[in-house]
Amino acid sequence: MFFLCTLLALAVIAAAICAVPLRAKAWTALAIVAAAGIALAVEAAGVLAGGGSRPLWAFDSLMLGPDSGSLDALSAFFVPVIVIGAVAATLYSQGYLRHALAHKSPAHVSLHYTALAVMSLAMLGVVVSDGGYSFLFFWELMTVASFILILFDAERREVRRAALSYLIMMHVGFVLLVVGFVQLHAATGSASFAALASCFAARPFLPLFLVFLAGFGMKAGLFPMHVWLPEAHPAAPSHVSALMSGVMIKTGIYGILRVAAALNDMAALRTAGFIVLSLGIATALWGVILAASQNDVKRLLAYSSIENIGVILIGIGVALLGKAAGSHAAALCGMAGALLHTANHSFFKSLLFFGAGNILTQTRTLSLDALGGLARHMPVTALLFLIGAAAICALPPFNGFVSELLIYLGMFKEIAAGNDTLAAAAGTVALALTGGIVVLAFTKLCGTVFLGSPRTHEVAEATEADNVRLTAMALPLAGILFVGLFPAAAAGIVTRTARFFLPTPTVVNDCLLSPTLAAVGRTAWLLVAVVALLVWLRRRALRGRTVVQGLTWGCGFTAPNVRMQYTGESFAEGLQSIVPSLTRQDGEGDAVGKNEIFPAAHRFDIRRKDRIDNLFAAWWVEALRLLNQRVMRLRTGKINHYLLFALAFLGLVFLLSIFNLIG
């Protein structure tokens, strides 16, 4: 009955979106997502306020035993994150896809918005399912819907390849999750997350833990299973990229948290902590180094998402090690930092992908080497993008600073207590190094795109994005400012969420986090006051004066042009010495020779692709080629051969039924 109702609801959603006029489809999808999301978010707010777990459904599944759904502290935390991201992405799509309505059929647009609504609701279903059959159902529904969304511009070859790569890797992860839940059901008679604790206690935990970690890590973009992410995000429309990067990959983090919470044995916690911390360090460093080397806005943001998944995993690893050592302060700081960074990344990455969408629609390019000077033509987008970049660089007074501070505090507590000092020190160094390279990457991105001079006439003629898209960008902006300016209130929410992991988080919060975060909040407001004062003083000083603008001083050179400014490649040149060992480079053109005193015109373009991609992509490309080669041999064009194939299939079915191999 549950799945019959679910399928009926999906049919009603599709019918409603298909029935309305073309320009109303976005608003219809927005109404559906907002209505369902707000209703569930109200319930989640009650749970976070201390109302306890709330059951949603219960039934007996055919394959994995009893199944149920409920809202507890962890799922209640993820619900508003999903709702804000989904509502913002759907609202943004109304302005972003306006130019595409004349080129896409009504059926194409209807399919896109149906998939957008279904994906949003499926993510909510994932985080409220208690595990087993319903969890896998919503997980697969989310994957298929996101696959359809990536294929919006399916006429482009690179889009089709990215979508197929994504679908294959997601189903590899899905198979791993099926194996994990089947093993859990065989061991305990239940496939729910609640049964994990007894399963881990009764047998060696590591095999099942690694299966779930790999399955959920595939969705999250965990190294080395991250290769789909920098391919899928640039291929998808910008609002889809924002939803996938800002929200969808967090469902993988949600699954990892569910599995980690079931560990109670000290040895198991410590082993899992080392594994998660090591993978987090590798994911963060790999992602940020490759992000800094990219010359495409969306590819840079995609690799940055991998880096932030690594930061979240570092926090989870610290929490596991702290709990294993009996240090509730370190465990709370690590888990609170991981949870808060999960929400923070959703806010600032959605804002940044929306900004990338504005740039793409207004300039028709995302190449750093073709952009420049957009701050003058798109001032609101530039300001919002700058805020998102400052937040992702963990600069105060924005939200990224608060969550990374909590993770640092957890590692410092571990070092001070002498618990796993080397691991905590390694995490501290890795997080600091990651933060430094993030600043380089986003200084390069903002400086090259918004400062300097336009390099093409499309960029020089760009105008600001429409008000609908700017309004959509205000939703994640509100989250950035709330966490950055009211860190104590945000920490109160995540510490209440941490009840799923620690028995007494509130007591530790009152003793440790509240005074620290209150000081952070005061400092944030002081920074805001100082900036406001400087702006006021500047305006007062310039009042009544004439400001003359002129060309930038060229050190005596009298004929500057737009090519005489930093490109994306030249800006990060110092980092390029270590990048070739991590990437495969494809280049066009020749560099200026050392003997060219008066260089002729040169065009030089470098594209870098992750070397790890070969390990995952090469096998399925070759497998598909071989499969296609074998299947094509059956296309003989002779009707008698096709009849023979049909008879052979019927004969196979008859033999299998005789031996009771099929029902």
Buried (B, 14 or more C-beta within 10 A) or exposed (E): EBBEEBEEBBEEBBEBBBEBEEEEBBBBBBBBBBEBBEEBBEBBBBBBEEEEBBEBBEEEBEEBBBBBBBBBBBBBBBBBBBBBBBBBBBBBBBBBBBEBBEEBEEEBBBBBBBBBBBBBBBBBBBBBBBBBBBBBBBBBBBBBBBBBBBBBBEEEEEBBBBBBBBBBBBBBBBEBBBBBBBBBBEBBEBBBBBBBBBBBEEEEBBEBBBBBBBBBBBBBBBBBBBBBBBBBBBBBBBBBBBBBBBBBBBBBBBBBBBBBBBBEBEEBBBBBBBBBBBBBBBBBBBBBBBBBBBBBBBBBBBBBBBBBBBBBBBBBBBBBBBBBBEBBBBBBBBBBBBBBBBBBBBBBBBBBBBBBBBBBBBBEBBBBBBBBBBBEBBEBBBBBBBBBBBBBBBBBBBBBBBBBBBBBBBBBBBBEBEBBEEBBBBBBEBBEBBBEBBBBBBBBBBBBBBBBBBBBEBBBEBEBBBEBBBBBBEBBBEBBBBBBBBBBEBBBBBBBBBBBBBEEBBEBBEEBBBEBBEEBBEBBBEBBEEEEEEEEEEEEEEEEEEEEEEEEEEEEEEEBEBEEBBBBBEBBEEBBEEBEEBBEEEEEEEEEEEEEEEEEEEEEEBBBBBBBBEEBBEEBBEEEEEEEEEEEEEEEEEEEEEEEEEEEEEEEEEEEEEEEEEE
